[in-house]
Amino acid sequence: SLWFPERWRDERQGILRCMVAAALRGAPDKEEGSGSLGESAAALEACRTAVVCFALVKRLHALFHQGAPDASSAEEKKRGPDTTAWTKQAESAQARITADEVKMLAACEELVAVNEEELAPCECLSELLDAAELLQDITPQGDTEGFLQSAAAFNAGIGVAT
């Protein structure tokens, strides 16, 4: 299901980290001759599906909530929308989707093109994260190697061998 934009912005970094951590469980820490996990072909092979899936969901989420109003106050953002606000936001999203069905179908075709033309040719995980426009979703922002090491350490912290 789709979350409202505020919740998606708050949660997507953690979701991406968990997806990458799960994908890295089967990848070796580093390859011979590779200076980093972000440049490793084995890490790319292990994480490509998760990162591409996340990137496409992020773009699809942006498409569905394009032009959606944000929560009206800081207090509402903190506690989340009440029943009335939630219903209003849901009905607004449904109306946009229904009214713009043809435009959204065309945008979905663009998602396929993005996957084929921008994401599929990537040769390392760092390049894939950049092409997928996910650098702003990793911590520290733009530090792919730190993010990947953190995800690998997350696995080690829960007793999963990488």
Salt bridges, closest charged atoms under 4 A:
ASP70 OD1 - ARG9 NH2 3.26
GLU118 OE1 - ARG59 NH2 3.95
GLU133 OE2 - ARG59 NH2 3.57
ASP137 OD1 - ARG12 NE 2.71
ASP137 OD2 - LYS58 NZ 2.61
